[in-house]
Amino acid sequence: MSVIIGADLVPTETNYDLFENAELETLFGNKLLHIVSKADFRIFNLETPITDNDTPIEKCGPALITPTRVMPGIKALGVDLFTIANNHILDQGEPGFNNTVGILKENKIDFVGGGKNLSEASVPYIFDFKEKKIGVYACAEHEFSIATEEKCGANPFDPLESLDHIVKLKNQCDFVIVLYHGGKEHYRYPSPNLQRICRKLVDKGADLVICQHSHCIGCEEKYNKGTIVYGQGNFIFDYSSSEFWQTSLLIELTENLDLIYIPIVKNKNTVDLPHKEDSIKILKAFEARSEEIRSHNFIEENYRDFSNSVLNNYLWEFYGGKTNILFRIINKLSGYRYISWIIKRRYQSAKLCNIQNFIECESIRELVVSGLKAKQCRR
């Protein structure tokens, strides 16, 4: 007996026809398909609304949409449970969300981590597995998809509520899986705060915490009596040619509740098992990163360097800067120092301190976020 846990399952234009015709051997390859099909229970992250009506919300980043004609392939894959606690499930607004939930119900595919309101979205999922009860709790970081008591959407991670949910679920189950949709995209390690959150989830009763959303394989931490996976990568999502999107992991939970990591590789618009040597290479890199995060101060120091390398991107957005072809040419010819020069001139030390305070101080951040949401509502 086994449970298979995969990450982002997103049909795209490049493989709509394959999903529509349920050409699973082409989409996944015979060997990978055999691993998935022989499992007793299959969990994936559905990171797109399934609807034929394009009703995108105003948000940061792409508004994903997948037509209903892909359902034959999803159904044939044998998905038992979808987590819909992610930052894209509300991309097509309430109509898209309702259509997604409706079509999953029509196809008898269960879901967790989303609902018509916050109360419904926070309900966990429990299933029987070899005379044991397995509980699944799904939550997401706050972006544009989050449910409220008045609005449908994804279940948010809320330290004042989610930790209590885990305690309650653990009292009902033998083994608790938390699917946490968060962490920085294209970063293979946890931030210090993400590590604190995931460790606290284990302290409260989670046996396995899997961080999805980063679109890349991260690392593993054994903590207390639990296991934390900081980044699983995608399952099938043909959206980027980035190196980070080329490999990912399936996670198999055995009948003894042990974990097996199964590398998979992207092959244009499909996925498959890698060759043996590539599989070994993927797992060795995963293990090496898992060892690195055990070193004293590694997580803090590595994340500090990473955040410093990307900070200008966010400061440019705060500045309201725009780019055109001439700007991009100048910036490239300057070794990408031109944008740094502009940012340095624009942001003196006092202004950076102000921005830090606006973001870091809880009461000010709450005020700013509330004001920004109010402005959006009045548009």
C-alpha positions as CSV (number, residue, x, y, z in Angstrom):
1,M,0.0,0.0,0.0
2,S,1.2,3.5,-0.7
3,V,0.1,7.2,-0.9
4,I,1.5,9.3,-3.7
5,I,1.9,13.1,-3.2
6,G,2.6,15.3,-6.2
7,A,2.9,19.0,-6.5
8,D,1.5,21.4,-9.1
9,L,-0.7,19.8,-11.7
10,V,-1.5,22.5,-14.3
11,P,-2.6,21.5,-17.8
12,T,-1.4,24.2,-20.3
13,E,-2.1,25.0,-23.9
14,T,0.8,22.8,-25.0
15,N,-0.8,19.7,-23.6
16,Y,-4.6,20.4,-23.5
17,D,-5.2,17.9,-26.3
18,L,-3.2,15.2,-24.5
19,F,-5.3,15.7,-21.4
20,E,-8.6,15.9,-23.4
21,N,-7.8,12.6,-25.1
22,A,-6.5,11.1,-21.9
23,E,-3.1,10.2,-23.5
24,L,-1.5,9.4,-20.2
25,E,1.4,7.3,-21.6
26,T,2.5,10.4,-23.6
27,L,1.9,12.8,-20.8
28,F,3.7,10.8,-18.1
29,G,5.5,7.8,-19.6
30,N,4.8,4.2,-18.8
31,K,7.1,3.9,-15.8
32,L,5.9,7.0,-14.0
33,L,2.3,6.2,-14.9
34,H,2.8,2.8,-13.3
35,I,4.0,4.3,-10.0
36,V,1.1,6.7,-9.8
37,S,-1.5,4.1,-10.9
38,K,-0.4,1.4,-8.5
39,A,-0.7,3.7,-5.4
40,D,-3.7,3.3,-3.2
41,F,-4.3,7.1,-2.8
42,R,-3.1,10.0,-4.9
43,I,-2.8,13.7,-3.8
44,F,-1.9,16.6,-6.1
45,N,-2.0,20.4,-6.0
46,L,-4.5,21.8,-8.5
47,E,-2.9,25.2,-9.1
48,T,-5.4,26.5,-11.7
49,P,-9.1,27.2,-11.9
50,I,-10.8,24.8,-14.4
51,T,-13.4,26.8,-16.3
52,D,-14.3,27.9,-19.8
53,N,-15.2,31.4,-18.9
54,D,-12.3,33.9,-18.7
55,T,-13.1,36.2,-15.7
56,P,-9.7,37.1,-14.3
57,I,-9.3,39.1,-11.1
58,E,-7.0,42.1,-10.7
59,K,-3.8,40.7,-9.2
60,C,-0.1,40.5,-9.2
61,G,1.3,37.9,-11.6
62,P,-0.5,35.7,-14.2
63,A,-4.1,34.8,-13.9
64,L,-4.2,31.1,-14.8
65,I,-7.1,29.3,-16.4
66,T,-7.6,25.7,-17.7
67,P,-10.5,24.6,-19.9
68,T,-12.9,21.9,-18.7
69,R,-12.0,19.7,-21.7
70,V,-8.8,18.6,-19.8
71,M,-10.9,16.6,-17.3
72,P,-10.7,13.2,-19.1
73,G,-6.9,13.1,-18.5
74,I,-7.2,14.3,-14.9
75,K,-9.9,11.7,-14.2
76,A,-7.9,8.9,-15.9
77,L,-4.9,9.7,-13.8
78,G,-6.9,8.6,-10.8
79,V,-6.5,11.7,-8.6
80,D,-8.2,11.0,-5.2
81,L,-7.6,14.4,-3.6
82,F,-6.6,17.8,-4.8
83,T,-5.3,20.5,-2.5
84,I,-6.7,23.9,-3.8
85,A,-5.0,26.0,-1.1
86,N,-2.7,27.9,-3.4
87,N,-2.2,31.4,-4.9
88,H,-3.9,30.7,-8.2
89,I,-7.2,28.9,-7.4
90,L,-9.1,32.3,-7.3
91,D,-7.5,33.7,-10.5
92,Q,-10.8,33.6,-12.3
93,G,-12.8,35.0,-9.4
94,E,-15.8,33.4,-7.7
95,P,-17.3,32.1,-11.0
96,G,-14.0,30.3,-11.8
97,F,-13.7,28.9,-8.3
98,N,-17.3,27.6,-8.2
99,N,-16.9,26.0,-11.6
100,T,-13.7,24.3,-10.4
101,V,-15.3,22.9,-7.3
102,G,-18.4,21.9,-9.3
103,I,-16.4,19.9,-11.9
104,L,-14.3,18.2,-9.3
105,K,-17.5,17.1,-7.5
106,E,-19.0,15.9,-10.8
107,N,-15.9,13.7,-11.4
108,K,-15.9,12.5,-7.8
109,I,-12.5,14.0,-7.0
110,D,-12.2,15.3,-3.4
111,F,-10.5,18.5,-2.5
112,V,-9.1,20.2,0.6
113,G,-7.9,23.7,1.5
114,G,-10.6,25.7,-0.2
115,G,-14.2,26.5,0.1
116,K,-17.1,29.0,-0.2
117,N,-15.8,30.8,2.9
118,L,-13.0,30.7,5.4
119,S,-14.8,28.2,7.7
120,E,-15.3,25.7,4.9
121,A,-11.8,26.2,3.4
122,S,-10.1,25.3,6.7
123,V,-11.8,21.9,7.0
124,P,-9.1,19.1,6.8
125,Y,-9.5,15.8,5.0
126,I,-9.3,12.4,6.6
127,F,-8.9,9.0,4.9
128,D,-8.2,5.5,6.0
129,F,-4.9,3.9,5.1
130,K,-4.0,0.4,6.3
131,E,-6.1,0.6,9.5
132,K,-4.7,4.1,10.2
133,K,-6.4,7.4,9.8
134,I,-4.4,9.9,7.7
135,G,-5.3,13.6,8.1
136,V,-4.5,16.2,5.4
137,Y,-4.4,19.9,6.2
138,A,-3.8,22.4,3.4
139,C,-3.1,26.1,3.7
140,A,-1.5,28.9,1.7
141,E,0.4,32.1,2.2
142,H,-1.5,35.3,1.8
143,E,-1.8,36.4,-1.8
144,F,-4.9,37.1,-3.9
145,S,-6.6,33.8,-3.5
146,I,-7.4,33.8,0.2
147,A,-10.9,33.0,1.5
148,T,-12.7,35.2,4.1
149,E,-15.9,34.6,6.0
150,E,-17.7,36.3,3.2
151,K,-15.6,35.2,0.2
152,C,-14.6,31.9,-1.4
153,G,-11.0,30.9,-1.9
154,A,-8.0,29.2,-0.3
155,N,-7.4,28.4,3.3
156,P,-4.7,30.8,4.6
157,F,-2.0,30.0,7.0
158,D,-2.9,31.9,10.2
159,P,-0.7,31.2,13.2
160,L,-3.7,32.1,15.5
161,E,-5.9,29.5,13.9
162,S,-4.0,27.0,11.7
163,L,-1.9,25.7,14.6
164,D,-5.0,24.9,16.6
165,H,-6.4,23.2,13.5
166,I,-3.3,20.9,13.5
167,V,-3.7,20.0,17.2
168,K,-7.3,19.1,16.7
169,L,-6.6,17.1,13.5
170,K,-3.8,15.2,15.3
171,N,-6.2,14.2,18.0
172,Q,-8.4,12.5,15.3
173,C,-5.6,10.9,13.3
174,D,-2.6,8.6,13.4
175,F,-0.6,10.6,10.9
176,V,-1.0,14.2,9.8
177,I,0.2,15.6,6.5
178,V,0.4,19.4,6.1
179,L,0.5,20.8,2.6
180,Y,1.9,24.3,3.0
181,H,1.8,26.5,-0.2
182,G,4.5,28.9,0.5
183,G,8.2,29.8,0.3
184,K,10.0,31.8,-2.3
185,E,9.8,30.7,-5.9
186,H,13.1,29.5,-7.4
187,Y,14.8,29.3,-4.0
188,R,15.9,25.8,-2.9
189,Y,16.2,26.5,0.9
190,P,13.8,27.7,3.6
191,S,13.8,31.2,4.8
192,P,14.4,31.5,8.6
193,N,10.7,32.3,9.0
194,L,9.5,29.4,6.9
195,Q,11.6,27.1,8.9
196,R,10.1,28.4,12.1
197,I,6.6,27.9,10.8
198,C,7.2,24.4,9.6
199,R,8.9,23.4,12.8
200,K,6.0,24.8,14.8
201,L,3.6,22.8,12.6
202,V,5.5,19.6,13.6
203,D,5.5,20.7,17.2
204,K,1.7,20.9,17.0
205,G,1.3,17.4,15.6
206,A,2.2,17.3,11.9
207,D,4.2,14.2,10.9
208,L,4.9,15.4,7.4
209,V,5.0,19.0,6.2
210,I,5.5,19.5,2.4
211,C,6.1,23.0,1.1
212,Q,4.8,23.5,-2.4
213,H,4.8,26.7,-4.5
214,S,8.6,27.2,-5.1
215,H,8.6,25.4,-8.5
216,C,11.8,23.7,-7.6
217,I,13.2,20.8,-5.5
218,G,14.4,22.1,-2.2
219,C,15.7,20.1,0.8
220,E,14.6,18.0,3.7
221,E,14.8,18.5,7.4
222,K,14.2,15.9,10.1
223,Y,12.8,17.8,13.0
224,N,11.5,16.4,16.3
225,K,9.5,13.4,15.2
226,G,8.5,14.9,11.8
227,T,9.8,15.4,8.3
228,I,9.7,18.7,6.5
229,V,10.2,19.0,2.7
230,Y,11.1,22.6,1.7
231,G,10.2,22.5,-1.9
232,Q,8.8,19.7,-4.1
233,G,8.9,21.2,-7.5
234,N,6.0,20.8,-10.0
235,F,4.3,17.7,-11.1
236,I,3.3,18.8,-14.6
237,F,3.3,22.5,-15.5
238,D,4.7,23.6,-18.9
239,Y,5.0,27.3,-18.2
240,S,8.7,28.0,-17.9
241,S,12.0,26.7,-19.4
242,S,13.9,27.8,-16.2
243,E,16.3,25.2,-14.9
244,F,14.3,25.1,-11.6
245,W,11.3,23.8,-13.5
246,Q,13.1,20.9,-15.1
247,T,13.1,18.5,-12.1
248,S,10.8,17.7,-9.3
249,L,9.9,15.0,-6.8
250,L,7.0,12.7,-6.2
251,I,6.7,11.7,-2.6
252,E,5.6,8.2,-1.8
253,L,4.3,7.3,1.7
254,T,4.7,3.6,2.2
255,E,2.4,1.3,4.3
256,N,4.9,1.7,7.2
257,L,4.6,5.5,6.9
258,D,8.2,5.8,5.5
259,L,9.0,8.3,2.8
260,I,10.4,7.5,-0.7
261,Y,11.5,10.3,-3.0
262,I,10.9,9.7,-6.7
263,P,12.7,12.2,-9.1
264,I,10.8,13.2,-12.2
265,V,11.9,15.4,-15.1
266,K,10.2,17.8,-17.4
267,N,10.4,16.9,-21.1
268,K,8.9,19.8,-23.0
269,N,5.2,19.6,-22.4
270,T,5.3,16.2,-20.6
271,V,7.0,14.6,-17.6
272,D,8.7,11.3,-17.1
273,L,11.1,9.4,-14.9
274,P,14.8,10.4,-15.5
275,H,17.6,8.0,-16.5
276,K,19.2,6.3,-13.6
277,E,22.3,8.5,-13.5
278,D,20.1,11.6,-13.6
279,S,17.9,10.3,-10.9
280,I,21.0,9.7,-8.7
281,K,22.3,13.2,-9.4
282,I,18.9,14.8,-8.5
283,L,18.7,12.9,-5.2
284,K,22.3,13.6,-4.3
285,A,21.8,17.3,-4.8
286,F,18.7,17.1,-2.6
287,E,20.6,15.3,0.1
288,A,23.5,17.8,-0.1
289,R,21.2,20.7,0.4
290,S,19.5,18.8,3.3
291,E,22.9,18.5,4.9
292,E,23.8,22.2,4.3
293,I,20.8,23.5,6.2
294,R,22.0,21.6,9.3
295,S,25.1,23.8,9.5
296,H,25.0,26.6,12.1
297,N,23.6,29.9,10.6
298,F,23.5,28.5,7.1
299,I,19.8,29.3,6.6
300,E,20.1,32.8,7.9
301,E,23.3,33.7,6.0
302,N,22.2,32.1,2.7
303,Y,18.8,33.8,2.9
304,R,20.4,37.1,3.7
305,D,22.6,36.8,0.6
306,F,19.6,35.7,-1.6
307,S,17.4,38.6,-0.3
308,N,20.1,41.1,-1.0
309,S,20.4,39.8,-4.6
310,V,16.7,40.3,-5.4
311,L,15.9,43.4,-3.3
312,N,16.3,45.8,-6.2
313,N,13.5,44.1,-8.0
314,Y,11.1,45.0,-5.2
315,L,12.5,48.5,-4.7
316,W,12.0,49.1,-8.4
317,E,8.3,48.2,-8.0
318,F,7.9,50.5,-5.0
319,Y,9.6,53.3,-7.0
320,G,7.0,52.8,-9.8
321,G,9.8,52.4,-12.3
322,K,8.9,51.3,-15.8
323,T,11.1,49.7,-18.4
324,N,11.3,50.0,-22.2
325,I,13.5,48.5,-24.8
326,L,16.1,51.3,-24.5
327,F,16.2,50.9,-20.7
328,R,16.7,47.1,-21.0
329,I,19.5,47.6,-23.5
330,I,21.3,50.1,-21.3
331,N,20.8,48.0,-18.2
332,K,22.2,44.9,-20.0
333,L,25.2,46.8,-21.4
334,S,26.0,48.1,-18.0
335,G,26.1,44.6,-16.5
336,Y,22.7,45.3,-14.9
337,R,24.3,48.0,-12.8
338,Y,22.2,50.8,-14.3
339,I,19.1,49.8,-12.4
340,S,21.2,49.5,-9.2
341,W,22.5,53.1,-9.8
342,I,18.9,54.4,-10.1
343,I,17.8,52.6,-7.0
344,K,20.8,53.8,-5.0
345,R,20.0,57.4,-6.0
346,R,16.3,57.1,-5.2
347,Y,16.6,55.3,-1.9
348,Q,18.7,57.0,0.7
349,S,19.2,55.3,4.1
350,A,16.3,57.1,5.8
351,K,13.8,56.1,3.1
352,L,14.9,52.4,3.3
353,C,14.4,52.6,7.0
354,N,10.9,53.9,6.5
355,I,10.0,51.1,4.0
356,Q,11.4,48.5,6.5
357,N,9.2,49.9,9.2
358,F,6.1,50.0,7.1
359,I,6.6,46.3,6.2
360,E,8.0,45.0,9.5
361,C,5.8,46.7,12.1
362,E,2.6,44.7,12.4
363,S,0.2,47.6,13.1
364,I,1.6,49.7,10.2
365,R,1.6,46.7,7.8
366,E,-2.0,45.9,8.7
367,L,-3.0,49.6,8.1
368,V,-1.2,49.8,4.7
369,V,-2.7,46.5,3.5
370,S,-6.2,47.5,4.6
371,G,-5.9,50.8,2.8
372,L,-4.6,49.2,-0.4
373,K,-7.5,46.7,-0.4
374,A,-9.9,49.6,0.1
375,K,-8.5,51.4,-2.9
376,Q,-8.9,48.3,-5.0
377,C,-12.5,47.9,-4.0
378,R,-13.3,51.5,-5.0
379,R,-12.0,51.1,-8.5
